[in-house]
Amino acid sequence: MRTLVPRLVAEVVGTFFLVFFGAAAGTLAGGDVVRVALAHAFALAIAVWAFGAVSGAHVNPAVTIALAARKRISWPNAGAYIGAQLTGGFIAGLLVWAVTGGVGVRAGLGTTHVAPGFSTVGALIGEMAGTFLLVSAVYLLCVRERVPFGFAGLGVGIAVGGSILAVGTVSGASLNPARTIGPELALTIAGGGSHWSTIWVYLVGPVLGGLLAVFLYDYVVDRVRHQ
């Protein structure tokens, strides 16, 4: 337990970094997807560099579930990680509200939702595809350690930034249940308009995308090794 606590603290703080700076950018960028993508990319890269050696810097329940499915983390520890990530995301959402006040609440506190004109199915596929890219980068660069550690954070940051640029205008490109739930809870408490009816998109999509990434990668690697 004593070794788990620092890892959980790292997950709380790392998720806070990602969600606070990502949601703050989403609140104040006025729809500029490039600014939002860069904010997420920089914040995630810093989280990986800062906490990768402590907890693995999952900072995302979809990453944790995918790694647990491949026995890279035990399921009990995975549950604790997810609790820490959701806590960090919620604290971040509250702090975005504290910083931006009523302006932020009216802008939605950086919550992610299905954009007008797009279908929930399209948003679900976008979340799956974006998370597939993100978890592929995490698995390849951080878990499998195919590059020096210093480059891992950069690669993971590029993956999340690229995913946001690609599908951010459809679903907000959360790719992370903690990124969606934290600001959504804060917005609900603040009395803003919430989007709980489509929350399943941001739970199912990232988890499926993450699982597909790790199982496909291991299948391909195993096939090559046995040829």
N, C-alpha and C positions, 0 to 999 in steps of 0.2 A: 504493500500500500504506500509506503514511504517513497518508493521509486515511481509510483503511478502519479502521485500528487503533482510533482513538477511538470510532468507531461501534460496533465490536465490543465494546469495553469497556462502552459505554453499554448495549448489549443484555444483556451478562452481568449488570450491576448492576440494570438495570430488571427483568429476569426474576427475579433474586434477590428484589427487593422483593415482586413479586407472589406468587411461590411461597412464600417464607418466611412472610410474614404470612398468606397464605391457608391454607397447610398448618398453621401453628401454630394458627390459629383452628379449623380442622377437627379438630385433635388435642384441643384443650382446651374446645371449646364444648359438648361433651356432646350433640351432635345438634341444637343450636340453629341452624337454617339462616339465621336473620336475622343472627346474629353473624358467621357465615361469609360471607354475602353482603356485609355492610358492610365486613369486613376486606379482601375482594378488591376491592371498589369503591374504597375509600380508597387502597389500595396501587397499583392500576392508574392511578388519577387522578394520584397523585404521580409515578409513573413517566412518564406522558405529559407532565406539566408539566416534569419535570426533564430528560428526554432526548428529547423530541419534536423539538427543534431540532437535535439531534446526529445521531440515527440514525433518526428517525421513530417511535421507541419502539414497535416491533412487539411485542417481548417475547413472541412467540408464533409457532411455526413455521407455524400455519395462516394467520396474517396474512401472513407473509412469502411463502408459496407463492401465496396469492391475488394479492398485489401483483406477484409475478414473472410470473404468468400474464397479467397486464394490462400487462406491460412497465414497471412502476413501479420495478423494481429488476432488475438483471441476474441471471441464474441462478447464475453463480459467486459473486456477492456474497450471493445468497440462501442458498447453501449455507454460506457463512461465518457468516451471521446465525444460521442454524439451529444450527450447532455452538456458537455463543456462547450461544444461548438454552438449549440442553440443558445446557451447563456451568453457567449460572446457576441452573437448576432443580435440578441435582444438588447444588451447594453449599448451596442453600437447604434441601434435604431433609436433608443431613448436619447442618446447624446446628439444624434442628428437633429432630433426635435428640439433639444435644449439649445443647440447652436442656431438653428434657423427659425424657430418659433412658428408663428402663424403663417409666415411665408412658406416655410417648409411643409407645414400640414396641408396648405392649399395645393402645393406642388406634388404632394403624395409621399414625402419623406424618402424618395428614391425607391419606392416599392416597385416590384416587377409584376407585370400583368400582361394579359393578351391584348395587343394593341387593336384599336378599332379597324375593321376591315379585314382582319385576319381570323382564321378559325382556330379553335382550341386544338384541333388535330395538328394543324400546321405548327402551332406553338409547341406542342408536345414533341413533334419530330425535331424542331429546332433545338429544344432543350436536350434531347437525346444526342443529337449530332454534336452540339457544342461541348457537352460533357464527355462524349466519347473522345474528342480531341484533347480536352483538358486532362482526363484521367490517363489517356495514352501517354501524354507527356510526363505526368507524375510517375507512372509505373516504369516507363523507360528510363527517365533521367534520375529520379530520386530513389526508387525502390530497386530497380535493376542496376542502377549506377553505371550507365553506359557512357557518361561524360564526367569530367572532374566536377566536384561538388559546387565550385564557384559558378559553373555554367548552368547548374540545375535550376536555380531560381530564375535566371534569365529565360530559360526555355519554357518553364511553366508559366511565367508572366506573359510571354509572347502567345502561348496557347490560349490563355483566357482572354487576352486582348483581341486576338484574331477571331475568336468565337463571338465576342460581343460585336465586333465590326460586321460579322456575317449575319447574325440573327437577332441582334439587339433591337432592331426596329420591329420585329415580329413579337417576341416574347419578353424583351428586356434582358435576355441572355443571363438569367440568374446562375444556372448550372450548379446550383448549390442550395439545398433546402434551408440552411441557416441564413443565407443571403436574402431569401424571400420571407421566411417566417419572422425574423427579428424586426425588420422595418414594418412589416404588416401588423404585428402585435403593437408596436409603438404607435402606428397610425390609428389603430382602433382605439387605443387608450386616449389618444389626443383628440378623438372625435372626428377624424377625417373619413373620407369614403374608402372603404376597404374592398378587397377583391377575394374574399374567402371562397367564393363559389368555384373559382378556378385554381385553388391552391393545389389540387391533385396533380395538375400539370407540372408543378415545380417540385413535387415529391416523386412521382412516377418517372418522369422524363430523365432527370439526372441519375437516379438509381439505375434505371435500365441502361442508360448510356455508359455509365461507369462499369457495370458488370460486363457489358459487351466488350468494352475495351480490354479488360484484364484477361477474360477468357479467350478472346480472339488472339491477343498477343501471345499468351502461353501456348495456344494451339499451334500457331505458326512457328514459334521457336522450337517446340517439341518435334514438329514434323521435319524441320530442317535438320535438327540434331540426329534424327533417326534415319536420315537418307544416306 
